Amino acid sequence: MQRRGEEMSEESTGNSSVGAVAPSAGIHSLLQEGLGLAPLDYSESRAVQPFPRSPKLQRKAAKAAPPSQEQLMRRMEELQAESSRTEAHIQSLKKRRADLSKTTEVMKQQVRERFQNLHRVLQQDEQAVLDSLGLDLGRTRAKLDQVLKDWEQHQDQCDHSPSPKKPEASEEDIRLNEERFERLLKTLWSISKTLTAQLQRKTLLLDWSRVLIDRQTCHSQVLVTPDGRSVWFSDAALSAAERPLQFDKVCCALGSAPLTATQSYWEVDVRCCAAWAVGVAYARLDRKGRDKGAKLGRNRNSWCVELRSGNLSAWHNDRHVACRGVGQTPPGRVGVRVNYDKGQLMFYDADTMAVLQTFSAAVTPVFDRAHHQFTEPLYPAVCFLRPPENQVWPNHLHFSHFGSP
């Protein structure tokens, strides 16, 4: 009995020990069998590898590593090649600078020669006029000398035989041809004014811009010549399909390209048009409808001078002023000058070079100066306006080319 009790006690003790370990071993076995996990090997002979580095870290590590001899040689070759290119470019710039000086001197000499020719012609003309005046003076004095001689002879005769002598009527006609020289002075004054205007114009012609009309913007009743420099108003609208950039209600047209130069100048011949508007506009000017947003000068996106009912006025942002410098007749050609740097837009009578109107960011007593900085490219613009009832519709506008009379 005692032996049986000891055996049962040992068995109980052994079962208790097995029971304490068996659950953990069973769960571990279950996880391995059910989830397909391989048992971890914690032996010291197998090292656990870290996760692979990202490409960014790999590149950073490569940069941090000291360059090889081959890389250093390649880098030296690249630096030498870059140094050679830089030196060649510097020499090229120096040569261009020297060439600029030479070219400028050649141009100055040509300008001097042109003005010397002008001076020579003016001096020759001046001398011819002075010679003509001297010749007239000589002839007049010769006639007066002859009359004076006759009267002196008569005076000598009075001492011996006092016979009366009356002055002849022809004596009163002996004088300089003052009327002729008055006409000459008027002609010289007219030439002087024209010459002054042309000399002012020649400076603007240095910034001449070639302007062509964009057919995609033209109203259906505005026709463009093949060379793109003239527009005509047609009584009948074209049957072509409406274009997205086309003015559908206002008879306007824009230039085909924006003004990219710092300073630009062009002229529009308006002699064959009874009512017109000439100016500039941003590309975002409205093209549809008859509202102010689509009319030149009636919004913030456009500037113009216009002739309506014989009155010339300047317009911007639906405000206007009468143009100054206008004679009894409206101008035959309108000059337009844009200066982006100064924020300045000027309109001229291209025949007399009188300034019709200046839009400037610095001095704008009437118009809003904040919108004269021209923060966007400007496009040349023209528009046919409806004339009074007793006049016919305007017909023709033409962009002059360089050197046109």
LUMKEKE-525329 format. One record per residue (C-alpha): residue in three letters; y, x, z. Coordinates in steps of 0.2 Angstrom, whole numbers, plus 5000, padded with zeros to 4 digits. Layout:
<kekols>
ALAYXZ
...
</kekols>
This chain:
<kekols>
MET500050005000
GLN501250145004
ARG500850234988
ARG501050074978
GLY502750054986
GLU503250234982
GLU502750204964
MET503750044963
SER505250134971
GLU505150274958
GLU504950154944
SER506450054950
THR507450214952
GLY506950264934
ASN507350094927
SER509050094936
SER509450264928
VAL508850204911
GLY509850054913
ALA511450144916
VAL511350244900
ALA510450124888
PRO511950014885
SER513150154879
ALA511750224868
GLY511450054861
ILE513250024856
HIS513450194849
SER511850164838
LEU512449994833
LEU514150054827
GLN513250194817
GLU512050074809
GLY513149924807
LEU514750014800
GLY513950154792
LEU514850294802
ALA514150464802
PRO514050544819
LEU515450664823
ASP514850844824
TYR515750924838
SER514851084836
GLU516051244836
SER515351304820
ARG516251164810
ALA518151164809
VAL519151004807
GLN520351014791
PRO522150944792
PHE522750814780
PRO523350894763
ARG525250934762
SER526350824751
PRO527050904734
LYS528750914742
LEU528151014757
GLN527151124745
ARG528651154734
LYS529651194750
ALA528251314755
ALA528251394738
LYS530151424739
ALA530051494756
ALA528651624751
PRO529351784745
PRO529451794726
SER528251904716
GLN528752054706
GLU528451954690
GLN529651814696
LEU530951944701
MET530852024684
ARG531051854675
ARG532451804686
MET533351964682
GLU533151934663
GLU533851764665
LEU535351824675
GLN535651964662
ALA535551834647
GLU536751714656
SER537951864660
SER537951904641
ARG538251724636
THR539751714649
GLU540451874642
ALA540351814624
HIS541151654629
ILE542551744638
GLN542851854623
SER542951694612
LEU544151614623
LYS545251764623
LYS545151774604
ARG545651594603
ARG547151624615
ALA547751764604
ASP547451654588
LEU548451514596
SER549951634598
LYS549751694580
THR549551514573
THR551051454584
GLU552151594577
VAL551651554559
MET552051364562
LYS553751414570
GLN554151514555
GLN553651374543
VAL554851254553
ARG556251384552
GLU556051394534
ARG556051204532
PHE557651194542
GLN558451334534
ASN558151244517
LEU558951094525
HIS560451194531
ARG560551274514
VAL560651104505
LEU561851034517
GLN562951194516
GLN562851184497
ASP563350994497
GLU564751034510
GLN565451174499
ALA565351054483
VAL566350924492
LEU567651044498
ASP567751124481
SER568050944474
LEU569350914486
GLY570151084482
LEU570151044464
ASP570950874467
LEU572250954477
GLY572651084464
ARG572850954450
THR573950854461
ARG575051004466
ALA575151054448
LYS575850884443
LEU577050894458
ASP577651064453
GLN578051014436
VAL579050864442
LEU579950974454
LYS580351104440
ASP581050964430
TRP582250904444
GLU582751084447
GLN583251104429
HIS584150944430
GLN585151004445
ASP585651164435
GLN586251054421
CYS587350944433
ASP588451094435
HIS588951084417
SER588650904411
PRO588350774425
SER587250654416
PRO586250534427
LYS584350554429
LYS583250424437
PRO581550464445
GLU580050414434
ALA578850284440
SER577450404437
GLU578050514451
GLU577450384464
ASP575750394457
ILE575550584460
ARG574550594476
LEU572750634481
ASN571450514477
GLU571250454495
GLU570250304490
ARG568950414482
PHE568750524497
GLU568750364509
ARG567150314499
LEU566550484501
LEU566750484519
LYS565850314521
THR564450384510
LEU564250534521
TRP564250424537
SER562850324530
ILE561950484525
SER562250554542
LYS561550394551
THR560050394539
LEU559750574542
THR559850554560
ALA558550414560
GLN557350514549
LEU557550664560
GLN557050554575
ARG555650474565
LYS554950644560
THR554650684579
LEU553650524581
LEU552650554565
LEU551950704574
ASP550950574584
TRP550550464569
SER548950364572
ARG547950284557
VAL547750104561
LEU546449994552
ILE546149804555
ASP544549744563
ARG543849604552
GLN542749544566
THR544349494576
CYS545349404562
HIS545649224562
SER544849124548
GLN546449114539
VAL546949294541
LEU546249394526
VAL546049584526
THR546349704511
PRO544849814507
ASP545749974514
GLY545949884530
ARG547849914532
SER548549744526
VAL548249564532
TRP548749404523
PHE548849224529
SER547849104518
ASP548248914518
ALA546348884517
ALA545148944531
LEU543649044526
SER541948954527
ALA541149104535
ALA540249084552
GLU541249104568
ARG541149274575
PRO541049314594
LEU542649424594
GLN543549314582
PHE545249224586
ASP544749044583
LYS546448964586
VAL547749094586
CYS548149184569
CYS547949364577
ALA547049524572
LEU546649684582
GLY546449864577
SER544649924573
ALA544750064586
PRO545750094603
LEU547150214604
THR546350374612
ALA547650504610
THR548850534624
GLN550350484612
SER550150374597
TYR551350304585
TRP551250184570
GLU552250064559
VAL552049894553
ASP552949824537
VAL553549654541
ARG554749624527
CYS553549494519
CYS553349394534
ALA554549254541
ALA553849244559
TRP552749374566
ALA552249464582
VAL551749654583
GLY551149734599
VAL549649804608
ALA548249724619
TYR546749764629
ALA545049724622
ARG544849584635
LEU546149484628
ASP545549304626
ARG544949264608
LYS544549074610
GLY545748934611
ARG547648914611
ASP548048954629
LYS549149084634
GLY547749204637
ALA547449214618
LYS549249234613
LEU550149404612
GLY551349434626
ARG550949274635
ASN549749364647
ARG549449524657
ASN548349594643
SER549549614629
TRP551349664625
CYS552349624609
VAL553949604600
GLU554049444590
LEU555249364577
ARG555349174578
SER556749074570
GLY557749224566
ASN557749284585
LEU556949444590
SER556249454608
ALA555049564618
TRP553549474628
HIS552349524642
ASN551549414655
ASP552349264648
ARG554149334651
HIS555349384638
VAL556949464634
ALA558049474619
CYS557849644609
ARG559349754609
GLY559849864594
VAL559549724582
GLY560749714568
GLN561249554558
THR559649564549
PRO557949584557
PRO557049744555
GLY555949774539
ARG554749894548
VAL554249894567
GLY553750064575
VAL552650064590
ARG552450214601
VAL551250224616
ASN551250364629
TYR549750344641
ASP550350484653
LYS552050404656
GLY551450224655
GLN552650194642
LEU552750074627
MET554250074615
PHE554649974600
TYR555850034586
ASP556749974571
ALA555850104560
ASP557250104547
THR558650144559
MET557550204573
ALA558550094585
VAL557550054601
LEU557149874601
GLN556249874618
THR555449994631
PHE554049944643
SER553950074656
ALA553050094673
ALA554650174680
VAL555950054675
THR555449874672
PRO556949754678
VAL556049604671
PHE554249634668
ASP552949674681
ARG552849864683
ALA551049864691
HIS550249824674
HIS551149954664
GLN550050094669
PHE548850054654
THR547250074664
GLU546250024649
PRO546250074631
LEU547549984620
TYR547249914603
PRO548549884590
ALA548849694587
VAL549749584575
CYS549949394574
PHE550649264561
LEU551749144570
ARG552148964564
PRO553848964556
PRO555148814557
GLU554848664547
ASN556048714533
GLN555148884530
VAL553548924522
TRP552149004532
PRO552249194533
ASN551149284521
HIS550949474523
LEU550949614536
HIS550549794532
PHE550149954542
SER551150094534
HIS550350254531
PHE551050424534
GLY552450474523
SER552750294516
PRO554550254512
</kekols>
